[in-house]
Amino acid sequence: MPRHNHIRYTLGLAACVAVGSSLALWRLGLDPVYAWLVSLNGMALLLYGYDKRQAIIGGSRVPELVLHAAALCGGSPGALLGQRLFRHKTRKRSFQVAFIAVLLLQAAAVYGYWRYLRG
């Protein structure tokens, strides 16, 4: 399977899991935004755990693009917890630079939202 197909498959599966679990949480009474964030952070945590396991056994890995996409869509707390909990992707400088860029982008977006749209 070519690399780009693997990325599409993994992204699609992760998106389906996030949407399905957020819909289930919403149906259980959680606010839709919070349901989305909880499920996305849980999915990011699971992706890091799965990728660490695959790294140990030499299996098919989760692409870094998918890990960054999960963090960018709102799963950065889960991704950070996954990095620390599983001790995964913490020493790879290029990955950490991209992850910090995601965090800074999210911080700027939250600041802009609160500063200009909320008041």
Beta strands, then each sheet from edge to edge (+ up, - down):
end
